[in-house]
Amino acid sequence: MSGPVVTITYCTRCRWLLRAQWYQGELLSTFEQVLGGVTLVPSTVDGGVFRIDVDGTALWNRKRDGGFPEITDLKRRLRDLVAPDMAVGHADRAAEPS
């Protein structure tokens, strides 16, 4: 059985490959038993694009959401979408009110 696939589309002119790779590694490490993969898609068409989608559903869009996601926020969003009962450790603690 294959899980959901995350697609990270990044602007090549902006040199965001390393950022995309870092997010890819973090998501694969945290969701290794849940995801079917994390795909990187270079874009030269839409300048400044940095978008993270899960099976076609927008999870993060730099232009819409403003900048880049904190990794804890991104992990919570992904968990809520693909594995709501899964604990994501430090990402959950960061969301708890003081």
LOSE-549450 format. One record per residue: residue number from 1; x, y, z of N, C-alpha, C, O in turn. Coordinates in Angstrom, 3 decimals. Layout:
BEGIN
+-----+----------+----------+----------+----------+----------+----------+----------+----------+----------+----------+----------+----------+
:   k :    neast :   nnorth :      nup :   caeast :  canorth :     caup :    ceast :   cnorth :      cup :    oeast :   onorth :      oup :
+-----+----------+----------+----------+----------+----------+----------+----------+----------+----------+----------+----------+----------+
: NUM :        X :        Y :        Z :        X :        Y :        Z :        X :        Y :        Z :        X :        Y :        Z :
...
+-----+----------+----------+----------+----------+----------+----------+----------+----------+----------+----------+----------+----------+
***
This chain:
BEGIN
+-----+----------+----------+----------+----------+----------+----------+----------+----------+----------+----------+----------+----------+
:   k :    neast :   nnorth :      nup :   caeast :  canorth :     caup :    ceast :   cnorth :      cup :    oeast :   onorth :      oup :
+-----+----------+----------+----------+----------+----------+----------+----------+----------+----------+----------+----------+----------+
:   1 :    0.848 :   -1.187 :    0.000 :    0.000 :    0.000 :    0.000 :    0.888 :    1.243 :    0.000 :    1.838 :    1.338 :    0.777 :
:   2 :    0.573 :    2.183 :   -0.870 :    1.330 :    3.422 :   -0.974 :    0.562 :    4.544 :   -0.283 :   -0.663 :    4.628 :   -0.377 :
:   3 :    1.302 :    5.401 :    0.411 :    0.687 :    6.517 :    1.102 :    0.631 :    7.750 :    0.231 :    0.993 :    7.704 :   -0.945 :
:   4 :    0.178 :    8.856 :    0.806 :    0.108 :   10.114 :    0.067 :    1.503 :   10.590 :   -0.343 :    2.502 :   10.289 :    0.310 :
:   5 :    1.538 :   11.336 :   -1.434 :    2.793 :   11.873 :   -1.941 :    2.802 :   13.388 :   -1.772 :    1.877 :   14.087 :   -2.186 :
:   6 :    3.869 :   13.870 :   -1.155 :    4.072 :   15.308 :   -0.987 :    4.885 :   15.791 :   -2.185 :    5.864 :   15.154 :   -2.576 :
:   7 :    4.476 :   16.915 :   -2.763 :    5.201 :   17.522 :   -3.872 :    5.658 :   18.914 :   -3.451 :    4.847 :   19.756 :   -3.064 :
:   8 :    6.953 :   19.143 :   -3.529 :    7.516 :   20.459 :   -3.210 :    7.971 :   21.081 :   -4.531 :    8.902 :   20.590 :   -5.170 :
:   9 :    7.312 :   22.153 :   -4.925 :    7.664 :   22.878 :   -6.142 :    8.436 :   24.123 :   -5.728 :    7.975 :   24.903 :   -4.895 :
:  10 :    9.608 :   24.301 :   -6.314 :   10.483 :   25.392 :   -5.888 :   11.043 :   26.141 :   -7.102 :   11.185 :   25.567 :   -8.182 :
:  11 :   11.353 :   27.404 :   -6.918 :   11.906 :   28.254 :   -7.963 :   13.409 :   27.990 :   -8.111 :   14.175 :   28.127 :   -7.157 :
:  12 :   13.807 :   27.611 :   -9.324 :   15.229 :   27.361 :   -9.557 :   16.016 :   28.666 :   -9.649 :   17.179 :   28.720 :   -9.250 :
:  13 :   15.387 :   29.710 :  -10.172 :   16.072 :   31.000 :  -10.286 :   16.352 :   31.607 :   -8.915 :   17.295 :   32.383 :   -8.758 :
:  14 :   15.546 :   31.259 :   -7.938 :   15.724 :   31.761 :   -6.566 :   16.720 :   30.911 :   -5.775 :   17.097 :   31.261 :   -4.657 :
:  15 :   17.138 :   29.798 :   -6.366 :   18.109 :   28.891 :   -5.724 :   17.552 :   28.264 :   -4.441 :   18.241 :   28.203 :   -3.423 :
:  16 :   16.311 :   27.803 :   -4.499 :   15.666 :   27.230 :   -3.320 :   15.735 :   25.710 :   -3.272 :   14.991 :   25.087 :   -2.514 :
:  17 :   16.604 :   25.105 :   -4.057 :   16.741 :   23.645 :   -4.043 :   17.151 :   23.133 :   -2.669 :   16.558 :   22.172 :   -2.179 :
:  18 :   18.141 :   23.740 :   -2.037 :   18.596 :   23.249 :   -0.729 :   17.496 :   23.335 :    0.323 :   17.352 :   22.437 :    1.151 :
:  19 :   16.732 :   24.405 :    0.288 :   15.600 :   24.543 :    1.218 :   14.594 :   23.425 :    0.966 :   14.112 :   22.799 :    1.910 :
:  20 :   14.278 :   23.174 :   -0.295 :   13.328 :   22.113 :   -0.654 :   13.844 :   20.754 :   -0.199 :   13.075 :   19.933 :    0.301 :
:  21 :   15.141 :   20.512 :   -0.368 :   15.726 :   19.242 :    0.063 :   15.670 :   19.082 :    1.581 :   15.436 :   17.983 :    2.083 :
:  22 :   15.881 :   20.166 :    2.302 :   15.819 :   20.091 :    3.761 :   14.414 :   19.715 :    4.225 :   14.246 :   18.833 :    5.067 :
:  23 :   13.391 :   20.399 :    3.662 :   12.011 :   20.044 :    4.000 :   11.736 :   18.592 :    3.629 :   11.094 :   17.873 :    4.394 :
:  24 :   12.208 :   18.152 :    2.471 :   12.012 :   16.783 :    2.026 :   12.559 :   15.790 :    3.054 :   11.874 :   14.839 :    3.431 :
:  25 :   13.786 :   16.014 :    3.499 :   14.396 :   15.119 :    4.484 :   13.652 :   15.104 :    5.804 :   13.453 :   14.043 :    6.395 :
:  26 :   13.242 :   16.266 :    6.267 :   12.498 :   16.353 :    7.529 :   11.172 :   15.599 :    7.445 :   10.805 :   14.870 :    8.367 :
:  27 :   10.464 :   15.777 :    6.345 :    9.164 :   15.105 :    6.203 :    9.323 :   13.601 :    6.046 :    8.548 :   12.833 :    6.616 :
:  28 :   10.313 :   13.174 :    5.285 :   10.541 :   11.733 :    5.131 :   10.964 :   11.090 :    6.439 :   10.564 :    9.962 :    6.727 :
:  29 :   11.767 :   11.786 :    7.239 :   12.200 :   11.238 :    8.530 :   11.038 :   11.108 :    9.497 :   10.916 :   10.103 :   10.197 :
:  30 :   10.191 :   12.110 :    9.536 :    9.080 :   12.111 :   10.485 :    7.932 :   11.195 :   10.048 :    7.319 :   10.527 :   10.881 :
:  31 :    7.644 :   11.165 :    8.754 :    6.472 :   10.442 :    8.244 :    6.860 :    9.229 :    7.392 :    6.157 :    8.878 :    6.445 :
:  32 :    7.990 :    8.590 :    7.740 :    8.499 :    7.484 :    6.927 :    7.519 :    6.326 :    6.788 :    7.535 :    5.640 :    5.766 :
:  33 :    6.666 :    6.086 :    7.783 :    5.704 :    4.981 :    7.730 :    4.379 :    5.395 :    7.101 :    3.505 :    4.554 :    6.892 :
:  34 :    4.219 :    6.686 :    6.797 :    2.933 :    7.207 :    6.344 :    2.959 :    7.618 :    4.869 :    2.013 :    7.352 :    4.128 :
:  35 :    4.042 :    8.264 :    4.451 :    4.094 :    8.841 :    3.114 :    4.514 :    7.843 :    2.045 :    5.270 :    6.907 :    2.307 :
:  36 :    4.012 :    8.062 :    0.844 :    4.442 :    7.298 :   -0.308 :    5.660 :    7.922 :   -0.972 :    6.283 :    7.308 :   -1.838 :
:  37 :    5.999 :    9.135 :   -0.568 :    7.179 :    9.807 :   -1.100 :    7.077 :   11.311 :   -0.974 :    6.013 :   11.861 :   -0.688 :
:  38 :    8.209 :   11.965 :   -1.193 :    8.266 :   13.420 :   -1.258 :    9.036 :   13.757 :   -2.528 :   10.220 :   13.446 :   -2.656 :
:  39 :    8.350 :   14.391 :   -3.452 :    8.908 :   14.691 :   -4.766 :    9.284 :   16.167 :   -4.858 :    8.537 :   17.038 :   -4.413 :
:  40 :   10.449 :   16.435 :   -5.438 :   10.891 :   17.806 :   -5.686 :   10.647 :   18.141 :   -7.154 :   11.010 :   17.374 :   -8.046 :
:  41 :   10.022 :   19.306 :   -7.394 :    9.716 :   19.724 :   -8.754 :   10.298 :   21.114 :   -8.990 :    9.811 :   22.092 :   -8.424 :
:  42 :   11.341 :   21.209 :   -9.822 :   11.913 :   22.517 :  -10.129 :   10.990 :   23.316 :  -11.040 :   10.345 :   22.756 :  -11.926 :
:  43 :   10.928 :   24.636 :  -10.818 :   10.081 :   25.495 :  -11.640 :   10.853 :   26.720 :  -12.104 :   11.499 :   27.402 :  -11.310 :
:  44 :   10.776 :   26.983 :  -13.387 :   11.334 :   28.211 :  -13.940 :   10.224 :   29.092 :  -14.478 :   10.480 :   30.204 :  -14.941 :
:  45 :    8.995 :   28.607 :  -14.422 :    7.853 :   29.308 :  -14.995 :    7.336 :   30.403 :  -14.078 :    7.147 :   31.538 :  -14.515 :
:  46 :    7.105 :   30.080 :  -12.819 :    6.494 :   31.002 :  -11.859 :    7.578 :   31.497 :  -10.910 :    7.866 :   30.831 :   -9.916 :
:  47 :    8.183 :   32.640 :  -11.189 :    9.261 :   33.160 :  -10.347 :    8.839 :   33.303 :   -8.894 :    7.766 :   33.830 :   -8.601 :
:  48 :    9.677 :   32.838 :   -7.996 :    9.410 :   32.948 :   -6.569 :    8.495 :   31.880 :   -6.007 :    8.065 :   31.982 :   -4.858 :
:  49 :    8.186 :   30.854 :   -6.793 :    7.273 :   29.815 :   -6.318 :    7.963 :   28.929 :   -5.274 :    9.111 :   28.518 :   -5.446 :
:  50 :    7.253 :   28.652 :   -4.218 :    7.638 :   27.620 :   -3.258 :    6.337 :   27.102 :   -2.689 :    5.705 :   27.741 :   -1.848 :
:  51 :    5.948 :   25.927 :   -3.166 :    4.639 :   25.381 :   -2.847 :    4.798 :   23.937 :   -2.378 :    5.614 :   23.185 :   -2.912 :
:  52 :    4.020 :   23.569 :   -1.389 :    4.027 :   22.187 :   -0.886 :    2.596 :   21.668 :   -0.977 :    1.679 :   22.216 :   -0.365 :
:  53 :    2.426 :   20.604 :   -1.749 :    1.110 :   20.010 :   -1.959 :    1.135 :   18.543 :   -1.550 :    2.177 :   17.890 :   -1.606 :
:  54 :   -0.018 :   18.036 :   -1.139 :   -0.167 :   16.623 :   -0.801 :   -1.268 :   16.055 :   -1.681 :   -2.442 :   16.385 :   -1.513 :
:  55 :   -0.885 :   15.204 :   -2.612 :   -1.835 :   14.618 :   -3.561 :   -2.762 :   15.679 :   -4.153 :   -3.967 :   15.460 :   -4.277 :
:  56 :   -2.190 :   16.831 :   -4.518 :   -2.960 :   17.897 :   -5.156 :   -3.614 :   18.889 :   -4.212 :   -4.162 :   19.893 :   -4.668 :
:  57 :   -3.572 :   18.640 :   -2.916 :   -4.134 :   19.561 :   -1.930 :   -3.033 :   20.485 :   -1.419 :   -1.988 :   20.021 :   -0.960 :
:  58 :   -3.270 :   21.790 :   -1.499 :   -2.263 :   22.766 :   -1.074 :   -2.060 :   22.701 :    0.443 :   -3.004 :   22.841 :    1.220 :
:  59 :   -0.807 :   22.484 :    0.838 :   -0.439 :   22.473 :    2.250 :    0.216 :   23.801 :    2.620 :   -0.034 :   24.343 :    3.697 :
:  60 :    1.057 :   24.324 :    1.722 :    1.739 :   25.600 :    1.954 :    2.039 :   26.237 :    0.606 :    2.444 :   25.562 :   -0.340 :
:  61 :    1.835 :   27.543 :    0.533 :    2.180 :   28.299 :   -0.657 :    2.850 :   29.581 :   -0.182 :    2.227 :   30.390 :    0.506 :
:  62 :    4.110 :   29.768 :   -0.545 :    4.877 :   30.919 :   -0.066 :    4.167 :   32.231 :   -0.357 :    4.163 :   33.127 :    0.487 :
:  63 :    3.577 :   32.361 :   -1.516 :    2.909 :   33.615 :   -1.885 :    1.602 :   33.819 :   -1.116 :    1.270 :   34.944 :   -0.741 :
:  64 :    0.880 :   32.761 :   -0.887 :   -0.395 :   32.847 :   -0.163 :   -0.187 :   32.948 :    1.342 :   -0.827 :   33.755 :    2.016 :
:  65 :    0.724 :   32.109 :    1.865 :    0.905 :   32.004 :    3.310 :    1.996 :   32.922 :    3.862 :    2.114 :   33.085 :    5.077 :
:  66 :    2.780 :   33.513 :    2.989 :    3.807 :   34.451 :    3.429 :    5.091 :   33.771 :    3.858 :    5.178 :   33.253 :    4.971 :
:  67 :    6.078 :   33.765 :    2.999 :    7.383 :   33.209 :    3.356 :    7.399 :   31.690 :    3.356 :    6.688 :   31.027 :    2.602 :
:  68 :    8.238 :   31.176 :    4.232 :    8.433 :   29.730 :    4.323 :    7.912 :   29.233 :    5.674 :    7.977 :   29.958 :    6.667 :
:  69 :    7.395 :   28.000 :    5.717 :    6.844 :   27.494 :    6.976 :    7.925 :   27.110 :    7.970 :    9.001 :   26.646 :    7.594 :
:  70 :    7.623 :   27.309 :    9.234 :    8.446 :   26.717 :   10.290 :    8.233 :   25.210 :   10.180 :    7.123 :   24.763 :    9.891 :
:  71 :    9.267 :   24.437 :   10.404 :    9.152 :   22.992 :   10.207 :    8.114 :   22.376 :   11.146 :    7.429 :   21.426 :   10.768 :
:  72 :    7.991 :   22.904 :   12.363 :    6.992 :   22.354 :   13.286 :    5.573 :   22.594 :   12.763 :    4.715 :   21.718 :   12.870 :
:  73 :    5.329 :   23.776 :   12.201 :    4.013 :   24.089 :   11.641 :    3.729 :   23.204 :   10.434 :    2.623 :   22.686 :   10.283 :
:  74 :    4.728 :   23.031 :    9.578 :    4.549 :   22.188 :    8.401 :    4.238 :   20.745 :    8.797 :    3.360 :   20.117 :    8.207 :
:  75 :    4.945 :   20.223 :    9.782 :    4.700 :   18.848 :   10.237 :    3.306 :   18.703 :   10.839 :    2.633 :   17.699 :   10.608 :
:  76 :    2.870 :   19.691 :   11.603 :    1.514 :   19.632 :   12.166 :    0.467 :   19.640 :   11.054 :   -0.486 :   18.861 :   11.088 :
:  77 :    0.643 :   20.517 :   10.073 :   -0.313 :   20.589 :    8.956 :   -0.376 :   19.264 :    8.196 :   -1.456 :   18.776 :    7.864 :
:  78 :    0.792 :   18.696 :    7.927 :    0.832 :   17.431 :    7.200 :    0.205 :   16.319 :    8.026 :   -0.583 :   15.527 :    7.508 :
:  79 :    0.550 :   16.256 :    9.302 :   -0.041 :   15.245 :   10.188 :   -1.554 :   15.363 :   10.210 :   -2.256 :   14.360 :   10.092 :
:  80 :   -2.068 :   16.592 :   10.362 :   -3.513 :   16.799 :   10.429 :   -4.217 :   16.326 :    9.158 :   -5.375 :   15.909 :    9.197 :
:  81 :   -3.511 :   16.397 :    8.044 :   -4.092 :   15.998 :    6.762 :   -3.994 :   14.494 :    6.512 :   -4.952 :   13.891 :    6.028 :
:  82 :   -2.849 :   13.876 :    6.835 :   -2.636 :   12.479 :    6.428 :   -2.645 :   11.463 :    7.567 :   -2.853 :   10.275 :    7.322 :
:  83 :   -2.423 :   11.904 :    8.809 :   -2.362 :   10.963 :    9.938 :   -2.773 :   11.672 :   11.226 :   -1.934 :   11.875 :   12.104 :
:  84 :   -4.033 :   12.050 :   11.358 :   -4.484 :   12.877 :   12.488 :   -4.190 :   12.311 :   13.874 :   -4.071 :   13.076 :   14.831 :
:  85 :   -4.071 :   11.003 :   14.005 :   -3.823 :   10.402 :   15.316 :   -2.338 :   10.269 :   15.651 :   -1.982 :    9.839 :   16.748 :
:  86 :   -1.487 :   10.633 :   14.720 :   -0.041 :   10.491 :   14.906 :    0.520 :   11.627 :   15.753 :    0.163 :   12.789 :   15.563 :
:  87 :    1.394 :   11.285 :   16.683 :    2.102 :   12.301 :   17.467 :    3.356 :   12.697 :   16.696 :    4.045 :   11.843 :   16.137 :
:  88 :    3.648 :   13.988 :   16.667 :    4.844 :   14.452 :   15.971 :    5.838 :   15.096 :   16.926 :    6.570 :   16.013 :   16.552 :
:  89 :    5.858 :   14.611 :   18.155 :    6.874 :   14.996 :   19.133 :    6.985 :   16.479 :   19.390 :    6.023 :   17.121 :   19.811 :
:  90 :    8.179 :   17.029 :   19.134 :    8.443 :   18.430 :   19.450 :    7.497 :   19.370 :   18.719 :    7.226 :   20.461 :   19.220 :
:  91 :    6.997 :   18.997 :   17.577 :    6.045 :   19.836 :   16.835 :    4.737 :   19.980 :   17.611 :    4.108 :   21.037 :   17.577 :
:  92 :    4.325 :   18.915 :   18.312 :    3.120 :   18.993 :   19.127 :    3.352 :   19.874 :   20.347 :    2.494 :   20.683 :   20.699 :
:  93 :    4.506 :   19.724 :   20.996 :    4.800 :   20.531 :   22.175 :    4.884 :   22.012 :   21.842 :    4.490 :   22.849 :   22.655 :
:  94 :    5.384 :   22.346 :   20.673 :    5.502 :   23.749 :   20.281 :    4.146 :   24.395 :   20.104 :    4.029 :   25.616 :   20.208 :
:  95 :    3.111 :   23.600 :   19.836 :    1.775 :   24.138 :   19.612 :    0.962 :   24.279 :   20.894 :   -0.080 :   24.933 :   20.895 :
:  96 :    1.427 :   23.672 :   21.983 :    0.685 :   23.720 :   23.234 :    0.725 :   25.125 :   23.831 :    1.776 :   25.765 :   23.841 :
:  97 :   -0.428 :   25.612 :   24.333 :   -0.443 :   26.935 :   24.968 :    0.331 :   26.923 :   26.276 :    0.408 :   25.896 :   26.950 :
:  98 :    0.894 :   28.045 :   26.626 :    1.689 :   28.152 :   27.865 :    0.820 :   28.161 :   29.084 :    1.327 :   28.245 :   30.203 :
+-----+----------+----------+----------+----------+----------+----------+----------+----------+----------+----------+----------+----------+
***
